[in-house]
Amino acid sequence: MSTLDPYTRLLSPSQLDEMFSNIEGNFVGLGVELKTEPQYLQILSVIPDGPAEKAGIKPGERIVRVEDAKTSEVSSEFAADLLRGPDRSYVSITVESVNGEPREMKVQRQRVEVPCVENVHFVDVENRVGYFRLTNFQKTTTRDVERALWKLHREGMRSLIIDVRGNPGGLLSAAVEVADRFLHDGRIVTTRGRNSRENADYNAHRTNTWNLPLAVLIDRDSASASEIFAGAIADRDRGLIVGETSFGKGSVQGIFRMQAAKFGLCLTTAKFYSPSGKAISQNGVSPDLAVNSTYIAARPNSLGQITRDIEDAALQRAVGELAESKRISRDQNITYSK
């Protein structure tokens, strides 16, 4: 499979389950985001109201044992697989605090809703510059984006920054729907495949759009559906793109279940192109303002601390550009148009 292209692959049963969990926006587990390290599982974030948070597990801590397996003695992928299990079952783990103090605990696995919109707030209170981060594009993304937009709108938002740094992508349809919230007409993305059934032109069609000043933050880890969204905003001159050139994954994959066994095939079926006809594959989306990322999108550092907005160079550049463009006015009353 891997000889076809970098993204076509055979999916094992656990990989197939994980793929569909990402699409649905929920999974059975502890409610933590992990980074696999050679000696341990690093906890990057903890989902609110999930089993891990209820058990007192915090970002920045480490899992050093799962059941009978010490993470220093087995592969990190194997240890991560042991965290999976049936809903309402328990898993025994050892968690090491940021100070190196271990504690033993049993945590119940539960179905966890994974938020794809994070950190909704004003980065510039005086000018009412709203901000939220999109972590991926899944079935719940459009709903969650609408909730964030209306929350900021009710609080007086006059401009908006959407952060898709580190966003690996997800559903093409979700990226199109989010872009459609900001584009009142015209092309969003085009797909072209070897099979004519994969050829499609996706256009904006909503009568109600958010027409407030917009900036989108991207980096070299913004990929796939993130690039569909950023590319549409860039090519249609709808907003300012700030950060680094994106990853350049301009292909669409279909997921095919095998009937004879619980395996799946993730197969590349088409490539996608921005509204101007530019191929995203191997090119990525180029920023209007190039700013190197100084952190990974408000993730906790090794001490469990969140990087402050003021320390984020790309974010502050976007805030400054929105303010200096004089598109923000205390008397302006343009946030939602029909």
C-alpha positions in Angstrom: 0.0 0.0 0.0 2.8 2.4 0.9 4.2 2.2 -2.6 1.2 4.0 -4.0 1.6 7.4 -2.2 2.5 8.6 1.3 -1.1 8.6 2.5 -2.5 5.3 1.2 -2.3 2.6 3.9 -3.9 -0.5 5.4 -5.7 0.2 8.7 -5.6 -2.4 11.5 -8.7 -2.8 13.6 -7.5 -0.4 16.3 -6.4 2.1 13.6 -9.8 1.9 11.9 -11.6 2.5 15.2 -9.3 5.5 15.9 -9.9 6.9 12.4 -13.7 6.8 12.8 -13.5 8.2 16.3 -11.6 11.2 15.0 -14.3 11.7 12.3 -17.2 11.4 14.8 -15.5 13.5 17.4 -15.8 11.0 20.2 -14.0 7.9 21.5 -13.9 5.5 24.4 -10.8 6.2 26.6 -9.4 8.4 29.4 -9.8 11.8 27.7 -6.2 12.7 27.2 -4.1 13.9 24.3 -0.8 12.1 24.3 2.6 12.5 22.7 4.6 9.2 22.6 8.1 9.5 23.9 10.7 6.7 24.1 10.4 6.3 27.9 6.9 7.5 28.6 3.6 8.8 27.4 3.5 12.6 27.7 0.1 14.1 28.5 -0.3 17.2 26.3 -3.9 18.1 27.3 -6.8 16.8 29.3 -10.4 16.9 27.9 -12.7 18.8 30.3 -15.1 16.6 32.3 -13.4 13.4 31.0 -12.3 10.5 33.1 -8.7 11.7 33.3 -9.7 15.2 34.6 -12.0 13.7 37.2 -9.1 11.5 38.3 -6.9 14.5 38.8 -4.6 14.0 35.9 -3.1 17.2 34.6 -1.4 18.4 31.4 2.4 18.0 31.6 2.3 14.8 33.6 3.5 11.5 32.3 2.1 8.0 32.1 5.0 5.6 33.0 3.0 2.3 33.4 -0.1 0.8 31.8 -1.4 -2.4 33.5 1.7 -4.7 33.7 3.7 -2.8 31.1 6.3 -0.2 32.0 6.6 2.4 29.3 10.4 2.3 29.6 10.4 -1.5 28.7 7.8 -1.6 25.9 7.2 0.6 22.8 5.2 3.7 23.5 2.7 2.7 20.8 2.1 -0.6 22.6 1.5 1.2 25.9 -0.9 3.6 24.3 -2.9 0.7 22.8 -3.3 -0.7 26.3 -5.1 2.4 27.4 -7.9 1.4 25.0 -10.7 -0.9 26.1 -14.5 -1.3 26.4 -16.7 1.5 27.7 -16.9 1.5 31.6 -13.9 -0.8 32.0 -11.0 0.2 34.2 -7.3 0.6 33.4 -4.5 0.6 36.0 -1.8 3.2 35.3 1.1 5.0 37.0 1.2 8.7 36.5 4.3 10.8 37.2 3.8 14.4 38.2 5.9 17.3 36.7 8.0 17.0 39.9 8.7 13.3 39.3 6.4 12.0 42.0 4.6 8.8 40.9 1.0 7.8 41.9 -0.9 4.7 41.2 -4.5 4.9 40.0 -7.4 3.1 38.3 -9.3 5.2 35.8 -12.6 4.2 34.2 -12.7 4.3 30.4 -15.7 6.3 29.2 -17.0 7.7 25.9 -15.5 11.2 25.6 -16.6 14.0 23.4 -13.5 15.6 21.8 -13.8 19.4 21.4 -12.5 20.7 18.1 -12.8 24.4 19.1 -10.6 25.6 21.9 -9.6 28.7 23.8 -12.5 30.9 22.8 -11.8 34.4 24.1 -10.8 38.0 23.2 -7.1 38.5 22.5 -7.6 42.3 22.4 -10.3 43.3 24.8 -10.2 47.0 23.9 -10.7 46.4 20.2 -12.9 43.3 20.7 -10.7 41.0 18.6 -12.1 37.4 19.0 -10.0 34.3 18.8 -10.5 30.5 18.8 -8.4 27.5 17.8 -9.6 24.8 15.5 -7.8 21.5 16.4 -9.3 19.4 13.5 -12.2 19.1 11.1 -14.7 16.5 12.2 -18.5 16.0 12.1 -19.1 18.4 15.0 -16.8 21.2 13.7 -19.5 23.3 12.0 -21.7 23.2 15.1 -18.8 24.0 17.5 -17.6 26.9 15.2 -21.1 28.4 15.2 -21.3 28.2 19.0 -17.9 30.0 19.3 -18.9 32.7 16.8 -22.2 33.5 18.5 -20.6 33.5 21.9 -18.0 36.1 20.8 -20.7 38.0 18.8 -22.9 38.4 21.9 -19.8 39.8 23.8 -19.2 42.4 21.1 -16.7 40.9 18.7 -15.6 43.3 15.9 -12.9 41.1 14.3 -11.8 37.5 14.5 -8.6 35.4 14.4 -9.0 31.6 13.6 -6.0 29.5 14.6 -5.4 26.3 12.6 -1.8 25.9 13.5 -1.0 22.2 14.2 -4.4 21.2 12.7 -3.8 18.0 10.7 -7.1 18.2 8.8 -10.1 15.9 8.8 -13.3 16.0 6.8 -13.3 17.9 3.5 -17.0 18.6 4.0 -16.3 20.2 7.4 -13.7 22.5 5.9 -16.0 23.6 3.2 -18.8 24.3 5.6 -16.6 26.4 7.8 -15.3 28.4 4.8 -18.9 28.8 3.7 -19.6 30.8 6.9 -17.2 33.5 5.7 -17.6 33.5 1.9 -21.0 34.5 0.5 -20.4 33.1 -3.0 -17.7 31.7 -5.4 -15.4 28.7 -5.3 -14.1 27.2 -2.1 -12.2 24.2 -3.4 -12.0 21.9 -6.4 -11.2 18.1 -6.3 -10.0 16.2 -9.3 -9.4 12.4 -9.4 -8.6 9.7 -11.9 -12.3 8.6 -11.6 -14.6 11.3 -12.8 -16.9 10.6 -9.8 -14.2 12.2 -7.6 -14.4 15.5 -9.6 -16.3 18.1 -7.7 -16.5 21.9 -7.4 -17.4 23.2 -4.0 -18.9 26.6 -3.9 -20.1 29.0 -1.2 -23.9 29.2 -1.2 -25.1 30.4 2.2 -27.2 33.6 2.3 -26.0 34.5 5.8 -22.2 35.0 6.3 -20.0 36.5 8.9 -18.4 39.5 7.1 -16.2 40.9 10.0 -12.4 41.4 9.5 -10.7 38.0 9.6 -7.2 36.6 10.1 -6.2 33.0 9.9 -3.0 31.6 11.6 -1.2 28.7 9.9 2.1 26.9 10.3 4.0 24.0 8.7 1.8 21.5 10.6 -1.5 22.9 9.2 -2.5 20.2 6.7 -5.2 18.9 4.4 -8.7 20.3 5.4 -6.9 23.2 7.2 -5.3 24.1 3.9 -8.7 23.9 2.1 -10.0 26.5 4.6 -6.9 28.7 4.6 -6.5 28.4 0.8 -10.1 29.5 0.2 -9.8 32.5 2.6 -6.4 33.5 0.9 -7.5 33.1 -2.7 -10.8 34.9 -2.2 -9.0 37.7 -0.4 -11.4 37.3 2.4 -8.8 37.6 5.2 -5.2 37.9 6.3 -3.1 34.7 6.4 -0.4 34.9 9.1 2.4 32.4 10.0 4.3 29.8 8.1 3.7 28.1 4.7 1.4 25.1 5.5 2.3 21.4 5.1 1.2 20.8 1.5 -1.0 17.7 1.8 -3.4 18.4 -1.1 -5.0 14.9 -1.5 -8.3 13.4 -0.5 -8.5 9.9 1.0 -11.5 7.6 1.1 -11.9 5.0 3.9 -13.0 1.6 2.7 -14.0 -1.2 5.2 -13.0 -4.7 4.2 -16.0 -7.1 4.5 -14.0 -10.3 5.2 -12.3 -8.9 8.3 -12.2 -5.8 10.5 -9.5 -4.1 8.4 -9.8 -0.9 6.4 -8.1 0.7 3.4 -7.3 4.4 3.5 -6.9 5.1 -0.3 -6.0 8.4 -2.0 -8.8 9.1 -4.5 -8.3 12.8 -5.6 -6.3 15.9 -5.3 -7.7 19.3 -4.3 -7.0 22.8 -5.6 -7.6 26.2 -4.1 -10.1 28.6 -5.8 -7.4 30.1 -8.0 -6.5 26.6 -9.3 -3.3 26.2 -7.3 -2.4 22.7 -6.3 -2.0 22.5 -2.5 -0.1 19.2 -2.8 3.7 19.9 -2.1 3.0 23.6 -2.3 0.9 24.4 0.8 -0.7 27.8 1.5 1.6 30.7 1.7 1.0 33.4 4.4 0.5 37.0 3.6 2.7 37.8 6.6 5.4 35.3 7.4 6.0 34.9 11.1 7.7 31.9 12.7 5.7 30.0 15.3 7.0 30.5 18.8 4.9 27.8 20.4 2.5 25.0 19.5 -1.0 26.6 19.7 -1.4 27.2 23.4 -0.4 23.6 24.3 0.9 23.1 27.9 4.7 23.1 28.2 6.6 20.6 30.2 5.6 22.3 33.4 1.9 22.2 32.5 1.8 26.0 31.9 -0.1 27.6 29.0 1.8 30.0 26.9 0.4 33.5 27.2 -1.1 35.3 24.2 1.5 38.1 24.5 4.3 35.5 23.9 2.8 34.4 20.6 4.5 36.4 17.8 2.1 35.3 15.0 -1.0 36.0 17.1 0.3 39.4 18.1 1.1 40.2 14.5 -2.4 39.3 13.4 -3.9 41.5 16.2 -1.7 44.4 15.2 -2.6 44.1 11.6 -6.3 44.0 12.2 -6.1 47.1 14.5 -3.8 49.1 12.2 -5.9 48.4 9.1 -8.5 50.6 10.7 -11.1 48.0 10.0 -11.9 48.1 13.7 -14.0 51.0 14.9 -15.9 51.5 18.1 -18.9 52.8 16.0 -18.7 49.9 13.5 -21.6 47.5 13.8 -20.7 44.9 11.2 -20.5 41.4 12.6 -23.1 39.4 10.8 -24.7 40.1 7.5 -27.7 38.8 5.5 
